[in-house]
Amino acid sequence: MTALHSSRPRRYDLIVFDWDGTLFDSTALIVRCIQAACRDLEVTVPSDEAAAYVIGLGLHDALQHAVPGLPAARYPELGLRYRHHYFREQHEVTLFTGVTNLLQALRQRHHWLAVATGKSRRGLDEALRSSSLGDLFDATRTADETASKPHPLMLLELMAEFGVDAHRTLMIGDTTHDLQLATNAGADSVAVAYGAHEPAQLAGHEPLLVAQSVAELQQWLLAHA
């Protein structure tokens, strides 16, 4: 597929979104499920802050960071317990207010839209189905089918799929892992402050914007993207 001509009146052809904490209000649920999985296995339960920090990473990497020091053979078991709790409760969380309108507005501007997430393929497909957002995205990447953030591979794959250069690509996310992913791929980034990581942490990675709400994010994108 050929990229849209650079003379088009916009800055980015491809806009890539993280999922959890950026589009989907799932941060608190993920924290609870990591902690519940640890209780199931009777291992050290991470604090809310420590569990939230790993959101955005692939599940194996996330659990290794949140619960360091376990024997390697126990992480798959911990992951199974996490998935048990998450899939049991995921119906309780929803999109952030305004997300659907934001994505529809970007589609009307003919941006390509994609998702780059630490979720599994099964988890993302279920989330896209339940949220009815699947038709709004042109492509998606998950951590179990490519490298986990902040390795640039998932973003590089998306850019290659659409023939878009890094300087015409924008990554949007709620964690420093998302912002470092963009940096590692040579792309620009925008952060949202209503997800897993604190605004000061996000600002340290020098995104173009730290948006306090979906409404602020949409206003900036329509003016600058």
mmCIF file of the C-alpha atoms, coordinates in Angstrom:
data_MODEL
# 
_entry.id   MODEL 
# 
loop_
_atom_site.group_PDB 
_atom_site.id 
_atom_site.type_symbol 
_atom_site.label_atom_id 
_atom_site.label_alt_id 
_atom_site.label_comp_id 
_atom_site.label_asym_id 
_atom_site.label_entity_id 
_atom_site.label_seq_id 
_atom_site.pdbx_PDB_ins_code 
_atom_site.Cartn_x 
_atom_site.Cartn_y 
_atom_site.Cartn_z 
_atom_site.occupancy 
_atom_site.B_iso_or_equiv 
_atom_site.pdbx_formal_charge 
_atom_site.auth_seq_id 
_atom_site.auth_comp_id 
_atom_site.auth_asym_id 
_atom_site.auth_atom_id 
_atom_site.pdbx_PDB_model_num 
ATOM 1   C CA . MET A 1 1   ? 0.000   0.000   0.000  1.00 0.00 ? 1   MET A CA 1 
ATOM 2   C CA . THR A 1 2   ? 1.393   3.415   -0.944 1.00 0.00 ? 2   THR A CA 1 
ATOM 3   C CA . ALA A 1 3   ? 1.546   6.242   1.570  1.00 0.00 ? 3   ALA A CA 1 
ATOM 4   C CA . LEU A 1 4   ? -0.551  9.326   1.043  1.00 0.00 ? 4   LEU A CA 1 
ATOM 5   C CA . HIS A 1 5   ? 1.350   12.133  -0.664 1.00 0.00 ? 5   HIS A CA 1 
ATOM 6   C CA . SER A 1 6   ? 3.268   14.397  1.690  1.00 0.00 ? 6   SER A CA 1 
ATOM 7   C CA . SER A 1 7   ? 1.598   17.486  0.221  1.00 0.00 ? 7   SER A CA 1 
ATOM 8   C CA . ARG A 1 8   ? -1.654  16.532  1.919  1.00 0.00 ? 8   ARG A CA 1 
ATOM 9   C CA . PRO A 1 9   ? -2.556  19.173  4.557  1.00 0.00 ? 9   PRO A CA 1 
ATOM 10  C CA . ARG A 1 10  ? -1.662  17.159  7.597  1.00 0.00 ? 10  ARG A CA 1 
ATOM 11  C CA . ARG A 1 11  ? 1.463   16.188  9.489  1.00 0.00 ? 11  ARG A CA 1 
ATOM 12  C CA . TYR A 1 12  ? 0.946   12.444  10.065 1.00 0.00 ? 12  TYR A CA 1 
ATOM 13  C CA . ASP A 1 13  ? -0.351  9.735   7.768  1.00 0.00 ? 13  ASP A CA 1 
ATOM 14  C CA . LEU A 1 14  ? -0.306  6.988   10.417 1.00 0.00 ? 14  LEU A CA 1 
ATOM 15  C CA . ILE A 1 15  ? -1.568  7.476   13.984 1.00 0.00 ? 15  ILE A CA 1 
ATOM 16  C CA . VAL A 1 16  ? -0.941  4.552   16.334 1.00 0.00 ? 16  VAL A CA 1 
ATOM 17  C CA . PHE A 1 17  ? -2.715  4.165   19.674 1.00 0.00 ? 17  PHE A CA 1 
ATOM 18  C CA . ASP A 1 18  ? -1.893  2.147   22.725 1.00 0.00 ? 18  ASP A CA 1 
ATOM 19  C CA . TRP A 1 19  ? -4.996  0.402   24.077 1.00 0.00 ? 19  TRP A CA 1 
ATOM 20  C CA . ASP A 1 20  ? -5.124  -0.014  27.872 1.00 0.00 ? 20  ASP A CA 1 
ATOM 21  C CA . GLY A 1 21  ? -5.128  3.323   29.680 1.00 0.00 ? 21  GLY A CA 1 
ATOM 22  C CA . THR A 1 22  ? -5.228  5.268   26.410 1.00 0.00 ? 22  THR A CA 1 
ATOM 23  C CA . LEU A 1 23  ? -8.477  4.199   24.741 1.00 0.00 ? 23  LEU A CA 1 
ATOM 24  C CA . PHE A 1 24  ? -9.800  1.704   27.286 1.00 0.00 ? 24  PHE A CA 1 
ATOM 25  C CA . ASP A 1 25  ? -10.283 2.623   30.961 1.00 0.00 ? 25  ASP A CA 1 
ATOM 26  C CA . SER A 1 26  ? -8.667  -0.560  32.238 1.00 0.00 ? 26  SER A CA 1 
ATOM 27  C CA . THR A 1 27  ? -5.727  0.540   34.388 1.00 0.00 ? 27  THR A CA 1 
ATOM 28  C CA . ALA A 1 28  ? -7.377  -0.206  37.730 1.00 0.00 ? 28  ALA A CA 1 
ATOM 29  C CA . LEU A 1 29  ? -8.616  -3.587  36.494 1.00 0.00 ? 29  LEU A CA 1 
ATOM 30  C CA . ILE A 1 30  ? -5.152  -4.641  35.297 1.00 0.00 ? 30  ILE A CA 1 
ATOM 31  C CA . VAL A 1 31  ? -3.619  -3.661  38.634 1.00 0.00 ? 31  VAL A CA 1 
ATOM 32  C CA . ARG A 1 32  ? -6.243  -5.657  40.545 1.00 0.00 ? 32  ARG A CA 1 
ATOM 33  C CA . CYS A 1 33  ? -5.756  -8.719  38.327 1.00 0.00 ? 33  CYS A CA 1 
ATOM 34  C CA . ILE A 1 34  ? -1.962  -8.718  38.685 1.00 0.00 ? 34  ILE A CA 1 
ATOM 35  C CA . GLN A 1 35  ? -2.371  -8.505  42.444 1.00 0.00 ? 35  GLN A CA 1 
ATOM 36  C CA . ALA A 1 36  ? -5.065  -11.224 42.518 1.00 0.00 ? 36  ALA A CA 1 
ATOM 37  C CA . ALA A 1 37  ? -2.850  -13.561 40.467 1.00 0.00 ? 37  ALA A CA 1 
ATOM 38  C CA . CYS A 1 38  ? -0.046  -13.063 42.983 1.00 0.00 ? 38  CYS A CA 1 
ATOM 39  C CA . ARG A 1 39  ? -2.370  -13.887 45.874 1.00 0.00 ? 39  ARG A CA 1 
ATOM 40  C CA . ASP A 1 40  ? -3.478  -17.041 44.081 1.00 0.00 ? 40  ASP A CA 1 
ATOM 41  C CA . LEU A 1 41  ? 0.145   -18.217 43.885 1.00 0.00 ? 41  LEU A CA 1 
ATOM 42  C CA . GLU A 1 42  ? 0.947   -16.916 47.397 1.00 0.00 ? 42  GLU A CA 1 
ATOM 43  C CA . VAL A 1 43  ? 3.808   -14.744 46.156 1.00 0.00 ? 43  VAL A CA 1 
ATOM 44  C CA . THR A 1 44  ? 4.657   -11.141 46.982 1.00 0.00 ? 44  THR A CA 1 
ATOM 45  C CA . VAL A 1 45  ? 1.848   -8.819  45.899 1.00 0.00 ? 45  VAL A CA 1 
ATOM 46  C CA . PRO A 1 46  ? 3.140   -5.669  44.161 1.00 0.00 ? 46  PRO A CA 1 
ATOM 47  C CA . SER A 1 47  ? 1.894   -2.236  45.193 1.00 0.00 ? 47  SER A CA 1 
ATOM 48  C CA . ASP A 1 48  ? -0.636  -0.392  43.055 1.00 0.00 ? 48  ASP A CA 1 
ATOM 49  C CA . GLU A 1 49  ? 2.179   1.798   41.726 1.00 0.00 ? 49  GLU A CA 1 
ATOM 50  C CA . ALA A 1 50  ? 4.428   -1.128  40.836 1.00 0.00 ? 50  ALA A CA 1 
ATOM 51  C CA . ALA A 1 51  ? 1.608   -3.009  39.123 1.00 0.00 ? 51  ALA A CA 1 
ATOM 52  C CA . ALA A 1 52  ? 0.518   0.072   37.165 1.00 0.00 ? 52  ALA A CA 1 
ATOM 53  C CA . TYR A 1 53  ? 4.062   0.797   35.998 1.00 0.00 ? 53  TYR A CA 1 
ATOM 54  C CA . VAL A 1 54  ? 4.258   -2.406  33.923 1.00 0.00 ? 54  VAL A CA 1 
ATOM 55  C CA . ILE A 1 55  ? 1.049   -1.765  31.985 1.00 0.00 ? 55  ILE A CA 1 
ATOM 56  C CA . GLY A 1 56  ? 1.845   -1.610  28.294 1.00 0.00 ? 56  GLY A CA 1 
ATOM 57  C CA . LEU A 1 57  ? 4.511   -4.296  28.382 1.00 0.00 ? 57  LEU A CA 1 
ATOM 58  C CA . GLY A 1 58  ? 3.842   -7.784  27.102 1.00 0.00 ? 58  GLY A CA 1 
ATOM 59  C CA . LEU A 1 59  ? 2.389   -9.971  29.857 1.00 0.00 ? 59  LEU A CA 1 
ATOM 60  C CA . HIS A 1 60  ? 5.544   -12.037 30.465 1.00 0.00 ? 60  HIS A CA 1 
ATOM 61  C CA . ASP A 1 61  ? 7.751   -8.943  30.663 1.00 0.00 ? 61  ASP A CA 1 
ATOM 62  C CA . ALA A 1 62  ? 5.166   -7.162  32.816 1.00 0.00 ? 62  ALA A CA 1 
ATOM 63  C CA . LEU A 1 63  ? 5.002   -9.968  35.359 1.00 0.00 ? 63  LEU A CA 1 
ATOM 64  C CA . GLN A 1 64  ? 8.785   -10.260 35.510 1.00 0.00 ? 64  GLN A CA 1 
ATOM 65  C CA . HIS A 1 65  ? 9.020   -6.550  36.329 1.00 0.00 ? 65  HIS A CA 1 
ATOM 66  C CA . ALA A 1 66  ? 6.099   -6.493  38.770 1.00 0.00 ? 66  ALA A CA 1 
ATOM 67  C CA . VAL A 1 67  ? 7.048   -9.715  40.577 1.00 0.00 ? 67  VAL A CA 1 
ATOM 68  C CA . PRO A 1 68  ? 10.837  -10.087 40.244 1.00 0.00 ? 68  PRO A CA 1 
ATOM 69  C CA . GLY A 1 69  ? 12.676  -13.097 41.530 1.00 0.00 ? 69  GLY A CA 1 
ATOM 70  C CA . LEU A 1 70  ? 10.197  -15.875 40.819 1.00 0.00 ? 70  LEU A CA 1 
ATOM 71  C CA . PRO A 1 71  ? 11.576  -19.081 39.335 1.00 0.00 ? 71  PRO A CA 1 
ATOM 72  C CA . ALA A 1 72  ? 11.200  -18.840 35.559 1.00 0.00 ? 72  ALA A CA 1 
ATOM 73  C CA . ALA A 1 73  ? 8.843   -21.813 35.479 1.00 0.00 ? 73  ALA A CA 1 
ATOM 74  C CA . ARG A 1 74  ? 6.295   -19.979 37.628 1.00 0.00 ? 74  ARG A CA 1 
ATOM 75  C CA . TYR A 1 75  ? 5.690   -16.974 35.353 1.00 0.00 ? 75  TYR A CA 1 
ATOM 76  C CA . PRO A 1 76  ? 3.481   -18.896 32.891 1.00 0.00 ? 76  PRO A CA 1 
ATOM 77  C CA . GLU A 1 77  ? 1.347   -20.044 35.838 1.00 0.00 ? 77  GLU A CA 1 
ATOM 78  C CA . LEU A 1 78  ? 1.137   -16.464 37.086 1.00 0.00 ? 78  LEU A CA 1 
ATOM 79  C CA . GLY A 1 79  ? 0.126   -15.357 33.603 1.00 0.00 ? 79  GLY A CA 1 
ATOM 80  C CA . LEU A 1 80  ? -2.663  -17.926 33.488 1.00 0.00 ? 80  LEU A CA 1 
ATOM 81  C CA . ARG A 1 81  ? -4.054  -16.669 36.789 1.00 0.00 ? 81  ARG A CA 1 
ATOM 82  C CA . TYR A 1 82  ? -3.843  -13.078 35.561 1.00 0.00 ? 82  TYR A CA 1 
ATOM 83  C CA . ARG A 1 83  ? -5.795  -13.971 32.412 1.00 0.00 ? 83  ARG A CA 1 
ATOM 84  C CA . HIS A 1 84  ? -8.375  -15.830 34.504 1.00 0.00 ? 84  HIS A CA 1 
ATOM 85  C CA . HIS A 1 85  ? -9.106  -12.739 36.559 1.00 0.00 ? 85  HIS A CA 1 
ATOM 86  C CA . TYR A 1 86  ? -8.922  -10.303 33.640 1.00 0.00 ? 86  TYR A CA 1 
ATOM 87  C CA . PHE A 1 87  ? -11.273 -12.150 31.297 1.00 0.00 ? 87  PHE A CA 1 
ATOM 88  C CA . ARG A 1 88  ? -13.713 -12.681 34.164 1.00 0.00 ? 88  ARG A CA 1 
ATOM 89  C CA . GLU A 1 89  ? -13.928 -8.961  34.902 1.00 0.00 ? 89  GLU A CA 1 
ATOM 90  C CA . GLN A 1 90  ? -13.176 -7.180  31.620 1.00 0.00 ? 90  GLN A CA 1 
ATOM 91  C CA . HIS A 1 91  ? -16.873 -6.554  30.896 1.00 0.00 ? 91  HIS A CA 1 
ATOM 92  C CA . GLU A 1 92  ? -16.840 -4.075  33.799 1.00 0.00 ? 92  GLU A CA 1 
ATOM 93  C CA . VAL A 1 93  ? -14.555 -1.559  32.040 1.00 0.00 ? 93  VAL A CA 1 
ATOM 94  C CA . THR A 1 94  ? -15.367 0.726   29.134 1.00 0.00 ? 94  THR A CA 1 
ATOM 95  C CA . LEU A 1 95  ? -13.845 3.109   26.647 1.00 0.00 ? 95  LEU A CA 1 
ATOM 96  C CA . PHE A 1 96  ? -12.874 6.529   27.921 1.00 0.00 ? 96  PHE A CA 1 
ATOM 97  C CA . THR A 1 97  ? -15.564 9.070   27.143 1.00 0.00 ? 97  THR A CA 1 
ATOM 98  C CA . GLY A 1 98  ? -15.054 10.589  23.711 1.00 0.00 ? 98  GLY A CA 1 
ATOM 99  C CA . VAL A 1 99  ? -12.826 7.871   22.250 1.00 0.00 ? 99  VAL A CA 1 
ATOM 100 C CA . THR A 1 100 ? -15.256 6.793   19.531 1.00 0.00 ? 100 THR A CA 1 
ATOM 101 C CA . ASN A 1 101 ? -15.816 10.384  18.407 1.00 0.00 ? 101 ASN A CA 1 
ATOM 102 C CA . LEU A 1 102 ? -12.062 10.980  18.349 1.00 0.00 ? 102 LEU A CA 1 
ATOM 103 C CA . LEU A 1 103 ? -11.376 7.961   16.162 1.00 0.00 ? 103 LEU A CA 1 
ATOM 104 C CA . GLN A 1 104 ? -14.239 8.775   13.803 1.00 0.00 ? 104 GLN A CA 1 
ATOM 105 C CA . ALA A 1 105 ? -12.955 12.338  13.408 1.00 0.00 ? 105 ALA A CA 1 
ATOM 106 C CA . LEU A 1 106 ? -9.491  11.044  12.490 1.00 0.00 ? 106 LEU A CA 1 
ATOM 107 C CA . ARG A 1 107 ? -10.992 8.583   10.001 1.00 0.00 ? 107 ARG A CA 1 
ATOM 108 C CA . GLN A 1 108 ? -12.807 11.476  8.336  1.00 0.00 ? 108 GLN A CA 1 
ATOM 109 C CA . ARG A 1 109 ? -9.406  13.123  7.902  1.00 0.00 ? 109 ARG A CA 1 
ATOM 110 C CA . HIS A 1 110 ? -8.183  9.934   6.161  1.00 0.00 ? 110 HIS A CA 1 
ATOM 111 C CA . HIS A 1 111 ? -5.422  9.092   8.607  1.00 0.00 ? 111 HIS A CA 1 
ATOM 112 C CA . TRP A 1 112 ? -4.499  5.448   8.856  1.00 0.00 ? 112 TRP A CA 1 
ATOM 113 C CA . LEU A 1 113 ? -5.243  4.299   12.396 1.00 0.00 ? 113 LEU A CA 1 
ATOM 114 C CA . ALA A 1 114 ? -3.562  1.419   14.212 1.00 0.00 ? 114 ALA A CA 1 
ATOM 115 C CA . VAL A 1 115 ? -3.172  -0.153  17.646 1.00 0.00 ? 115 VAL A CA 1 
ATOM 116 C CA . ALA A 1 116 ? 0.146   -1.196  19.218 1.00 0.00 ? 116 ALA A CA 1 
ATOM 117 C CA . THR A 1 117 ? -0.497  -2.896  22.543 1.00 0.00 ? 117 THR A CA 1 
ATOM 118 C CA . GLY A 1 118 ? 1.020   -5.096  25.177 1.00 0.00 ? 118 GLY A CA 1 
ATOM 119 C CA . LYS A 1 119 ? -2.167  -7.179  25.159 1.00 0.00 ? 119 LYS A CA 1 
ATOM 120 C CA . SER A 1 120 ? -2.293  -10.633 23.639 1.00 0.00 ? 120 SER A CA 1 
ATOM 121 C CA . ARG A 1 121 ? -3.964  -11.157 20.264 1.00 0.00 ? 121 ARG A CA 1 
ATOM 122 C CA . ARG A 1 122 ? -6.834  -12.919 21.994 1.00 0.00 ? 122 ARG A CA 1 
ATOM 123 C CA . GLY A 1 123 ? -7.202  -10.073 24.485 1.00 0.00 ? 123 GLY A CA 1 
ATOM 124 C CA . LEU A 1 124 ? -7.151  -7.333  21.872 1.00 0.00 ? 124 LEU A CA 1 
ATOM 125 C CA . ASP A 1 125 ? -9.558  -9.124  19.543 1.00 0.00 ? 125 ASP A CA 1 
ATOM 126 C CA . GLU A 1 126 ? -12.013 -9.554  22.413 1.00 0.00 ? 126 GLU A CA 1 
ATOM 127 C CA . ALA A 1 127 ? -11.631 -5.894  23.395 1.00 0.00 ? 127 ALA A CA 1 
ATOM 128 C CA . LEU A 1 128 ? -12.164 -4.727  19.802 1.00 0.00 ? 128 LEU A CA 1 
ATOM 129 C CA . ARG A 1 129 ? -15.262 -6.903  19.553 1.00 0.00 ? 129 ARG A CA 1 
ATOM 130 C CA . SER A 1 130 ? -16.789 -5.770  22.838 1.00 0.00 ? 130 SER A CA 1 
ATOM 131 C CA . SER A 1 131 ? -16.061 -2.084  22.147 1.00 0.00 ? 131 SER A CA 1 
ATOM 132 C CA . SER A 1 132 ? -17.241 -2.209  18.507 1.00 0.00 ? 132 SER A CA 1 
ATOM 133 C CA . LEU A 1 133 ? -14.092 -0.338  17.453 1.00 0.00 ? 133 LEU A CA 1 
ATOM 134 C CA . GLY A 1 134 ? -12.646 -2.968  15.143 1.00 0.00 ? 134 GLY A CA 1 
ATOM 135 C CA . ASP A 1 135 ? -13.824 -1.301  11.938 1.00 0.00 ? 135 ASP A CA 1 
ATOM 136 C CA . LEU A 1 136 ? -12.101 1.974   12.863 1.00 0.00 ? 136 LEU A CA 1 
ATOM 137 C CA . PHE A 1 137 ? -8.574  0.521   12.785 1.00 0.00 ? 137 PHE A CA 1 
ATOM 138 C CA . ASP A 1 138 ? -6.585  -0.355  9.687  1.00 0.00 ? 138 ASP A CA 1 
ATOM 139 C CA . ALA A 1 139 ? -4.059  -2.577  11.485 1.00 0.00 ? 139 ALA A CA 1 
ATOM 140 C CA . THR A 1 140 ? -3.111  -3.839  14.946 1.00 0.00 ? 140 THR A CA 1 
ATOM 141 C CA . ARG A 1 141 ? -0.078  -5.373  16.651 1.00 0.00 ? 141 ARG A CA 1 
ATOM 142 C CA . THR A 1 142 ? 0.068   -7.264  19.950 1.00 0.00 ? 142 THR A CA 1 
ATOM 143 C CA . ALA A 1 143 ? 2.979   -8.222  22.150 1.00 0.00 ? 143 ALA A CA 1 
ATOM 144 C CA . ASP A 1 144 ? 2.571   -11.962 21.613 1.00 0.00 ? 144 ASP A CA 1 
ATOM 145 C CA . GLU A 1 145 ? 3.021   -11.697 17.831 1.00 0.00 ? 145 GLU A CA 1 
ATOM 146 C CA . THR A 1 146 ? 5.936   -9.240  17.752 1.00 0.00 ? 146 THR A CA 1 
ATOM 147 C CA . ALA A 1 147 ? 8.389   -7.730  20.255 1.00 0.00 ? 147 ALA A CA 1 
ATOM 148 C CA . SER A 1 148 ? 7.124   -6.180  23.472 1.00 0.00 ? 148 SER A CA 1 
ATOM 149 C CA . LYS A 1 149 ? 7.407   -2.432  24.075 1.00 0.00 ? 149 LYS A CA 1 
ATOM 150 C CA . PRO A 1 150 ? 9.638   -0.485  24.192 1.00 0.00 ? 150 PRO A CA 1 
ATOM 151 C CA . HIS A 1 151 ? 11.349  -2.487  21.438 1.00 0.00 ? 151 HIS A CA 1 
ATOM 152 C CA . PRO A 1 152 ? 10.437  -0.646  18.211 1.00 0.00 ? 152 PRO A CA 1 
ATOM 153 C CA . LEU A 1 153 ? 9.454   -3.712  16.174 1.00 0.00 ? 153 LEU A CA 1 
ATOM 154 C CA . MET A 1 154 ? 5.672   -3.437  16.416 1.00 0.00 ? 154 MET A CA 1 
ATOM 155 C CA . LEU A 1 155 ? 5.762   0.210   15.334 1.00 0.00 ? 155 LEU A CA 1 
ATOM 156 C CA . LEU A 1 156 ? 8.293   -0.500  12.587 1.00 0.00 ? 156 LEU A CA 1 
ATOM 157 C CA . GLU A 1 157 ? 6.043   -3.274  11.299 1.00 0.00 ? 157 GLU A CA 1 
ATOM 158 C CA . LEU A 1 158 ? 3.056   -0.951  11.153 1.00 0.00 ? 158 LEU A CA 1 
ATOM 159 C CA . MET A 1 159 ? 5.029   1.721   9.327  1.00 0.00 ? 159 MET A CA 1 
ATOM 160 C CA . ALA A 1 160 ? 6.237   -0.851  6.819  1.00 0.00 ? 160 ALA A CA 1 
ATOM 161 C CA . GLU A 1 161 ? 2.723   -2.195  6.285  1.00 0.00 ? 161 GLU A CA 1 
ATOM 162 C CA . PHE A 1 162 ? 1.510   1.209   5.106  1.00 0.00 ? 162 PHE A CA 1 
ATOM 163 C CA . GLY A 1 163 ? 4.741   2.456   3.574  1.00 0.00 ? 163 GLY A CA 1 
ATOM 164 C CA . VAL A 1 164 ? 4.860   5.385   6.005  1.00 0.00 ? 164 VAL A CA 1 
ATOM 165 C CA . ASP A 1 165 ? 8.099   6.993   7.138  1.00 0.00 ? 165 ASP A CA 1 
ATOM 166 C CA . ALA A 1 166 ? 8.836   7.539   10.825 1.00 0.00 ? 166 ALA A CA 1 
ATOM 167 C CA . HIS A 1 167 ? 8.449   11.320  10.530 1.00 0.00 ? 167 HIS A CA 1 
ATOM 168 C CA . ARG A 1 168 ? 4.878   10.788  9.244  1.00 0.00 ? 168 ARG A CA 1 
ATOM 169 C CA . THR A 1 169 ? 3.975   8.493   12.164 1.00 0.00 ? 169 THR A CA 1 
ATOM 170 C CA . LEU A 1 170 ? 2.585   9.472   15.579 1.00 0.00 ? 170 LEU A CA 1 
ATOM 171 C CA . MET A 1 171 ? 2.395   7.167   18.621 1.00 0.00 ? 171 MET A CA 1 
ATOM 172 C CA . ILE A 1 172 ? -0.129  7.946   21.380 1.00 0.00 ? 172 ILE A CA 1 
ATOM 173 C CA . GLY A 1 173 ? 0.010   6.265   24.780 1.00 0.00 ? 173 GLY A CA 1 
ATOM 174 C CA . ASP A 1 174 ? -0.324  6.565   28.536 1.00 0.00 ? 174 ASP A CA 1 
ATOM 175 C CA . THR A 1 175 ? 2.999   5.047   29.609 1.00 0.00 ? 175 THR A CA 1 
ATOM 176 C CA . THR A 1 176 ? 6.685   5.751   29.250 1.00 0.00 ? 176 THR A CA 1 
ATOM 177 C CA . HIS A 1 177 ? 6.913   2.392   27.467 1.00 0.00 ? 177 HIS A CA 1 
ATOM 178 C CA . ASP A 1 178 ? 4.755   3.828   24.666 1.00 0.00 ? 178 ASP A CA 1 
ATOM 179 C CA . LEU A 1 179 ? 6.835   6.981   24.429 1.00 0.00 ? 179 LEU A CA 1 
ATOM 180 C CA . GLN A 1 180 ? 10.118  5.071   24.425 1.00 0.00 ? 180 GLN A CA 1 
ATOM 181 C CA . LEU A 1 181 ? 8.696   2.805   21.717 1.00 0.00 ? 181 LEU A CA 1 
ATOM 182 C CA . ALA A 1 182 ? 8.116   5.885   19.557 1.00 0.00 ? 182 ALA A CA 1 
ATOM 183 C CA . THR A 1 183 ? 11.601  7.220   20.252 1.00 0.00 ? 183 THR A CA 1 
ATOM 184 C CA . ASN A 1 184 ? 13.181  3.868   19.428 1.00 0.00 ? 184 ASN A CA 1 
ATOM 185 C CA . ALA A 1 185 ? 11.288  3.773   16.121 1.00 0.00 ? 185 ALA A CA 1 
ATOM 186 C CA . GLY A 1 186 ? 12.149  7.391   15.252 1.00 0.00 ? 186 GLY A CA 1 
ATOM 187 C CA . ALA A 1 187 ? 8.521   8.541   15.458 1.00 0.00 ? 187 ALA A CA 1 
ATOM 188 C CA . ASP A 1 188 ? 6.879   11.420  17.320 1.00 0.00 ? 188 ASP A CA 1 
ATOM 189 C CA . SER A 1 189 ? 4.716   10.787  20.376 1.00 0.00 ? 189 SER A CA 1 
ATOM 190 C CA . VAL A 1 190 ? 1.826   12.238  22.348 1.00 0.00 ? 190 VAL A CA 1 
ATOM 191 C CA . ALA A 1 191 ? 1.058   11.187  25.922 1.00 0.00 ? 191 ALA A CA 1 
ATOM 192 C CA . VAL A 1 192 ? -2.216  11.029  27.825 1.00 0.00 ? 192 VAL A CA 1 
ATOM 193 C CA . ALA A 1 193 ? -2.138  11.758  31.544 1.00 0.00 ? 193 ALA A CA 1 
ATOM 194 C CA . TYR A 1 194 ? -5.286  9.853   32.536 1.00 0.00 ? 194 TYR A CA 1 
ATOM 195 C CA . GLY A 1 195 ? -3.772  6.353   32.302 1.00 0.00 ? 195 GLY A CA 1 
ATOM 196 C CA . ALA A 1 196 ? -1.130  4.333   34.132 1.00 0.00 ? 196 ALA A CA 1 
ATOM 197 C CA . HIS A 1 197 ? 1.901   6.660   34.414 1.00 0.00 ? 197 HIS A CA 1 
ATOM 198 C CA . GLU A 1 198 ? 2.193   10.032  36.096 1.00 0.00 ? 198 GLU A CA 1 
ATOM 199 C CA . PRO A 1 199 ? 2.388   13.219  33.978 1.00 0.00 ? 199 PRO A CA 1 
ATOM 200 C CA . ALA A 1 200 ? 5.888   14.026  35.247 1.00 0.00 ? 200 ALA A CA 1 
ATOM 201 C CA . GLN A 1 201 ? 7.155   10.620  34.111 1.00 0.00 ? 201 GLN A CA 1 
ATOM 202 C CA . LEU A 1 202 ? 5.577   11.125  30.704 1.00 0.00 ? 202 LEU A CA 1 
ATOM 203 C CA . ALA A 1 203 ? 6.908   14.665  30.296 1.00 0.00 ? 203 ALA A CA 1 
ATOM 204 C CA . GLY A 1 204 ? 10.430  13.392  30.870 1.00 0.00 ? 204 GLY A CA 1 
ATOM 205 C CA . HIS A 1 205 ? 10.223  11.618  27.511 1.00 0.00 ? 205 HIS A CA 1 
ATOM 206 C CA . GLU A 1 206 ? 9.410   14.906  25.741 1.00 0.00 ? 206 GLU A CA 1 
ATOM 207 C CA . PRO A 1 207 ? 6.178   14.028  23.934 1.00 0.00 ? 207 PRO A CA 1 
ATOM 208 C CA . LEU A 1 208 ? 4.635   16.757  21.787 1.00 0.00 ? 208 LEU A CA 1 
ATOM 209 C CA . LEU A 1 209 ? 1.723   16.957  24.240 1.00 0.00 ? 209 LEU A CA 1 
ATOM 210 C CA . VAL A 1 210 ? 0.642   15.510  27.569 1.00 0.00 ? 210 VAL A CA 1 
ATOM 211 C CA . ALA A 1 211 ? -3.144  15.548  27.193 1.00 0.00 ? 211 ALA A CA 1 
ATOM 212 C CA . GLN A 1 212 ? -5.243  15.683  30.331 1.00 0.00 ? 212 GLN A CA 1 
ATOM 213 C CA . SER A 1 213 ? -8.382  14.331  28.649 1.00 0.00 ? 213 SER A CA 1 
ATOM 214 C CA . VAL A 1 214 ? -9.643  12.707  25.464 1.00 0.00 ? 214 VAL A CA 1 
ATOM 215 C CA . ALA A 1 215 ? -11.240 16.035  24.553 1.00 0.00 ? 215 ALA A CA 1 
ATOM 216 C CA . GLU A 1 216 ? -7.884  17.827  24.806 1.00 0.00 ? 216 GLU A CA 1 
ATOM 217 C CA . LEU A 1 217 ? -6.248  15.052  22.792 1.00 0.00 ? 217 LEU A CA 1 
ATOM 218 C CA . GLN A 1 218 ? -8.844  15.356  20.028 1.00 0.00 ? 218 GLN A CA 1 
ATOM 219 C CA . GLN A 1 219 ? -8.543  19.138  19.904 1.00 0.00 ? 219 GLN A CA 1 
ATOM 220 C CA . TRP A 1 220 ? -4.753  18.912  19.543 1.00 0.00 ? 220 TRP A CA 1 
ATOM 221 C CA . LEU A 1 221 ? -4.860  16.158  16.925 1.00 0.00 ? 221 LEU A CA 1 
ATOM 222 C CA . LEU A 1 222 ? -7.357  17.968  14.738 1.00 0.00 ? 222 LEU A CA 1 
ATOM 223 C CA . ALA A 1 223 ? -5.256  21.133  14.930 1.00 0.00 ? 223 ALA A CA 1 
ATOM 224 C CA . HIS A 1 224 ? -1.747  19.662  14.660 1.00 0.00 ? 224 HIS A CA 1 
ATOM 225 C CA . ALA A 1 225 ? -1.819  16.105  13.301 1.00 0.00 ? 225 ALA A CA 1 
# 
